[in-house]
Amino acid sequence: MWMFFVRECFGALVLALLTGAVFGLGEFLRRRGVLSPEQSRKLLHVGGCGTALLFPVLFHSHWSVLAICGGFFALILFLSRRGQLHAVDDVKRRSYGGALHPVALYLCYLLATFYGCFAFYEIAILVLALSDTAAALVGERYGRFRYRVDGDDYRSIEGSFFFFLVTYALVHHILLLGIGMAPLEASVLAFMIGVIVTLFESVSLGGADNLAIPIGVMAILIKNAHPDLHAMIHQIVCLVGSVAAVCISMRLLHVMQGSGRVVTALLVYLASGLHSPWWGVMTVLGAAAIHYSRTLRLAEVRTVLALAALPFLTVMGFNLAEKLGGWFDLAVSTPVYALSLIVSFISVRAYEKR
């Protein structure tokens, strides 16, 4: 017991020194004008993910990781509110990505601990570190064809395309060479992950991609830990069908804007492709009911994201319960999912009336 405690404390010390060095370097380069605010932010982003890759080596308990990530979460919030974390906060857009980063790291580590496959954890963190950074830097430097997410928040086609390319290359090579998955299954799974997390990244606001990207990668990997080619193709068909059906029909009916349609399509896919087609039907009916109620500002993506948050967590929760615990009962889960749609609508409506 004593040796375990000493080992965990030593790991925390090593991690604190490495993270402090990364933050110090980013702040120094920003103040010297070597890096722009966006570039220094991405340096810290990559550096923080790089140190997080050492979690499985430095720690043997997820409680230690919780203490470390909780400490960094509190420290980032404290420094940000005091205006002392310039390398993270000196960007034009408002973002909570710095605070969400340690939350995502812990949740991914917890899932990896429960499932017992830290290779999935490494994949999720590498995608968060490199794909997100590539998209931001390419979009900033070469982005010419831009699309609006919400308000003054824009993404570029070039950035999203590079996000997909880097994600596909990373996931494919690690699955193929690191885990030893068959080439065809590795390629199909990498393609599916690339498309889904690129769609997540394209509609994430306020740094939410720091949470959505790694959790999304982990969920898909856990779902397909023992890949079935036919099942993965079925999921891809469901994804394409959901996006096409929802986006085309909503465009014809002038419902929501582009990014809101993508959020709805993703929820329909997750509900139908990962759990039950009936959940997809309920999601579509719920979206139609919300639109025709005319009580919410559905032109704002933030409203659509708020509406989708609780149903999304419900889908992920039941999906993980099925995959990790073997529990599956539509008679119980379907009413719970329907209730999550209703509660989400009532909560967001009450908030917007304030």
C-alpha positions in Angstrom: 0.0 0.0 0.0 2.8 2.4 0.9 4.7 1.7 -2.3 1.6 2.2 -4.3 1.1 5.6 -2.7 4.7 6.6 -3.4 4.5 5.4 -7.0 1.3 7.4 -7.6 2.8 10.6 -6.0 6.0 10.2 -8.1 3.8 9.9 -11.2 1.9 13.1 -10.2 5.2 14.9 -9.7 6.5 13.9 -13.1 3.3 14.9 -14.8 3.1 18.3 -13.0 6.7 19.1 -14.0 6.1 18.2 -17.7 2.8 20.1 -17.8 4.3 23.1 -16.2 7.2 23.1 -18.7 4.7 22.9 -21.6 2.6 25.8 -20.2 5.7 27.9 -19.5 7.0 27.3 -23.0 3.7 28.3 -24.6 3.5 31.5 -22.5 7.1 32.4 -23.2 6.7 32.0 -27.0 3.5 33.9 -27.0 5.0 36.9 -25.1 8.0 36.9 -27.4 5.7 37.1 -30.5 7.1 33.8 -31.9 3.6 32.3 -31.9 0.2 33.8 -32.5 -2.5 33.3 -29.8 -4.0 30.5 -31.8 -0.7 28.8 -32.3 0.3 29.0 -28.6 -3.1 27.6 -27.7 -2.5 24.7 -30.0 1.0 24.1 -28.6 -0.5 23.8 -25.1 -3.2 21.6 -26.6 -0.7 19.2 -28.1 1.6 19.3 -25.1 -1.2 18.6 -22.7 -2.3 15.6 -24.7 1.3 14.5 -25.0 1.6 14.4 -21.2 -1.8 12.7 -20.9 -0.5 9.8 -23.1 1.8 9.0 -20.1 -1.2 8.4 -17.7 -1.2 4.6 -18.2 2.5 4.5 -17.5 2.6 6.9 -14.5 -0.6 5.8 -12.7 -2.2 2.6 -11.7 -5.6 3.9 -10.4 -8.2 6.1 -12.1 -8.6 7.9 -8.7 -5.1 9.3 -9.1 -6.0 10.5 -12.6 -9.2 12.0 -11.3 -7.2 14.0 -8.7 -4.7 15.2 -11.3 -7.3 16.2 -13.8 -9.5 17.8 -11.2 -6.6 19.8 -10.0 -5.8 21.0 -13.5 -9.5 21.8 -14.1 -9.6 24.0 -11.0 -6.3 25.6 -11.8 -7.3 26.5 -15.4 -10.6 28.0 -14.2 -8.8 30.0 -11.5 -6.1 31.4 -13.8 -8.6 32.1 -16.6 -10.9 34.1 -14.4 -7.9 36.1 -13.2 -6.8 36.7 -16.8 -3.4 35.1 -16.2 -3.6 32.3 -18.7 -3.0 34.3 -21.8 -1.6 31.4 -23.9 -5.0 29.7 -23.6 -7.4 32.6 -23.5 -6.0 35.2 -25.9 -8.1 34.1 -28.9 -10.9 36.0 -30.6 -13.6 33.5 -29.9 -15.0 32.6 -26.5 -13.9 29.1 -25.6 -14.2 26.8 -22.6 -11.9 24.2 -24.3 -9.1 24.6 -21.7 -11.4 23.6 -18.8 -13.0 20.8 -20.8 -9.7 19.3 -21.7 -8.9 17.6 -18.3 -12.5 16.5 -18.1 -12.2 14.6 -21.4 -8.9 13.1 -20.4 -10.3 11.6 -17.2 -13.4 10.3 -18.8 -11.4 8.6 -21.6 -9.0 7.1 -19.0 -12.0 5.9 -16.9 -13.5 4.2 -19.9 -10.1 2.6 -20.9 -9.7 1.4 -17.3 -13.2 -0.2 -17.2 -12.8 -1.8 -20.6 -9.1 -2.8 -20.1 -7.8 -1.5 -23.4 -5.5 1.5 -23.1 -4.8 1.4 -26.8 -8.2 2.9 -27.3 -7.3 5.7 -24.9 -4.1 6.4 -26.8 -6.0 6.6 -30.1 -8.6 9.0 -28.7 -6.0 11.3 -27.2 -3.8 11.4 -30.3 -6.9 12.2 -32.5 -7.7 15.1 -30.1 -4.1 16.3 -30.1 -3.2 16.1 -33.8 -6.4 16.1 -35.8 -7.9 19.1 -34.0 -4.6 21.0 -34.2 -4.2 20.2 -38.0 -7.8 21.4 -38.6 -7.2 24.7 -36.7 -3.9 25.5 -38.3 -4.8 24.6 -41.8 -8.1 26.5 -41.5 -6.3 29.5 -40.1 -3.6 29.6 -42.8 -5.3 28.2 -45.9 -9.0 28.3 -45.2 -10.8 29.9 -48.1 -14.1 28.2 -48.2 -15.8 28.8 -44.9 -19.1 27.8 -43.5 -20.9 29.3 -40.5 -21.5 27.2 -37.4 -23.3 29.9 -35.3 -23.1 33.6 -34.9 -19.5 34.7 -35.7 -18.1 31.2 -35.3 -16.9 29.8 -38.7 -15.1 26.7 -39.9 -13.4 26.0 -43.2 -13.8 23.2 -45.6 -10.0 22.8 -45.8 -9.7 22.5 -42.0 -12.5 19.9 -41.8 -11.0 17.9 -44.7 -7.5 17.8 -43.0 -9.2 16.8 -39.7 -10.7 13.8 -41.5 -7.4 12.9 -43.2 -5.3 13.1 -40.0 -7.9 11.1 -38.0 -8.2 8.4 -40.7 -4.4 8.0 -41.0 -3.9 7.9 -37.2 -6.7 5.5 -36.4 -6.0 3.2 -39.4 -2.3 2.9 -38.7 -2.6 2.3 -35.0 -5.4 -0.3 -35.5 -3.4 -2.0 -38.2 0.1 -1.9 -36.8 -0.4 -1.4 -33.0 -3.4 -3.6 -32.3 -3.1 -6.0 -35.2 -6.6 -5.6 -36.7 -7.2 -7.0 -40.2 -6.5 -4.4 -42.9 -10.1 -4.2 -44.3 -11.7 -3.9 -40.9 -9.1 -1.3 -39.7 -9.7 0.8 -42.9 -13.5 0.7 -42.5 -13.5 1.5 -38.8 -11.0 4.3 -39.3 -13.2 5.7 -42.1 -16.3 5.6 -39.9 -14.5 7.2 -37.0 -13.0 9.9 -39.2 -16.4 10.8 -40.7 -18.3 10.9 -37.4 -15.8 12.9 -35.3 -15.3 15.3 -38.3 -19.0 16.0 -38.2 -18.8 16.4 -34.4 -15.9 18.9 -34.8 -17.7 20.8 -37.5 -20.6 21.8 -35.2 -18.8 22.1 -31.8 -18.9 25.5 -30.2 -17.0 27.0 -27.3 -14.3 24.4 -27.2 -16.8 21.5 -26.8 -14.8 19.6 -29.4 -12.2 18.9 -26.7 -14.9 16.8 -25.0 -16.9 15.5 -28.0 -13.9 14.3 -30.1 -12.2 11.9 -27.6 -15.4 10.6 -26.1 -16.8 10.0 -29.6 -13.7 8.1 -30.6 -13.7 6.0 -27.4 -17.4 5.1 -27.8 -17.0 4.0 -31.4 -13.9 1.9 -30.6 -15.6 0.3 -27.7 -18.7 -0.5 -29.8 -16.4 -2.1 -32.4 -13.8 -3.6 -30.2 -14.3 -6.9 -32.0 -15.1 -5.5 -35.4 -17.8 -7.1 -37.5 -17.5 -5.8 -41.1 -21.2 -6.2 -41.9 -22.1 -4.3 -38.7 -19.7 -1.5 -39.4 -21.0 -1.2 -43.0 -24.6 -1.1 -41.5 -23.5 1.8 -39.2 -22.0 3.7 -42.1 -25.2 3.2 -44.2 -27.2 4.4 -41.2 -24.9 7.5 -40.9 -25.1 8.4 -44.5 -28.9 7.8 -44.6 -29.5 9.8 -41.4 -27.4 12.8 -42.6 -29.0 12.8 -46.1 -32.6 12.3 -45.0 -32.5 14.8 -42.1 -30.5 17.5 -43.9 -32.3 17.3 -47.2 -35.8 17.2 -45.6 -35.0 20.1 -43.2 -33.6 22.2 -46.0 -36.7 21.7 -48.1 -38.9 22.5 -45.1 -36.7 25.4 -44.1 -36.1 23.9 -40.6 -33.1 25.1 -38.7 -29.8 26.1 -40.3 -27.0 23.9 -41.7 -25.2 23.2 -38.5 -28.4 22.5 -36.5 -29.4 20.0 -39.2 -26.0 18.2 -38.8 -26.5 18.0 -35.0 -30.0 16.5 -35.5 -28.7 14.1 -38.1 -25.9 12.9 -35.8 -28.4 12.3 -32.9 -30.7 10.4 -35.3 -27.8 8.2 -36.4 -26.5 7.6 -32.9 -30.0 6.7 -31.7 -30.9 4.4 -34.6 -27.5 3.1 -35.7 -26.0 2.4 -32.3 -29.0 1.3 -30.4 -32.5 1.0 -31.9 -34.3 2.3 -35.1 -37.2 3.2 -32.9 -35.0 5.7 -31.1 -34.3 7.3 -34.5 -38.0 7.6 -35.2 -38.6 9.2 -31.8 -35.8 11.7 -32.5 -37.3 12.7 -35.8 -40.7 13.1 -34.3 -39.3 15.1 -31.4 -37.4 17.4 -33.8 -40.6 18.0 -35.8 -42.7 18.7 -32.7 -40.1 21.1 -31.4 -40.0 23.0 -34.7 -43.7 23.3 -35.0 -44.1 24.4 -31.4 -42.3 27.6 -32.4 -41.1 28.3 -28.9 -37.4 27.9 -29.3 -34.7 29.8 -31.3 -33.8 26.9 -33.5 -31.8 29.2 -35.8 -29.2 29.1 -33.1 -27.0 26.0 -33.0 -26.4 26.5 -29.3 -30.1 25.8 -28.7 -30.0 22.7 -30.9 -26.9 21.5 -29.1 -28.5 22.1 -25.7 -31.6 20.1 -26.9 -29.4 17.2 -28.0 -27.1 17.0 -25.0 -29.3 14.9 -22.7 -30.6 12.5 -25.4 -27.0 12.1 -26.6 -25.8 11.2 -23.1 -28.7 8.8 -22.8 -27.8 7.0 -26.0 -24.1 6.8 -25.0 -25.0 5.5 -21.5 -27.3 2.7 -22.8 -24.9 1.8 -25.6 -22.0 1.4 -23.1 -24.2 -0.5 -20.7 -25.0 -2.9 -23.5 -21.4 -3.2 -24.7 -19.6 -3.4 -21.3 -22.2 -4.9 -19.1 -24.3 -6.9 -21.6 -27.5 -5.2 -20.5 -30.1 -4.6 -23.2 -33.8 -4.1 -22.6 -35.8 -2.0 -25.1 -38.9 -2.1 -22.8 -36.9 -0.1 -20.2 -34.5 2.0 -22.3 -37.0 3.3 -24.9 -39.3 5.1 -22.4 -36.1 6.5 -20.7 -34.9 7.9 -24.0 -38.3 9.4 -24.8 -38.3 10.9 -21.3 -34.8 12.4 -22.0 -36.2 14.1 -25.2 -39.2 15.6 -23.2 -37.0 16.7 -20.3 -34.5 18.3 -22.7 -37.3 20.3 -24.5 -38.9 21.5 -21.2 -35.5 22.5 -19.7 -34.3 24.4 -22.7 -37.7 26.1 -23.2 -37.7 27.2 -19.5 -34.2 28.6 -19.9 -35.0 30.6 -23.0 -38.0 32.1 -21.3 -35.8 33.6 -18.6 
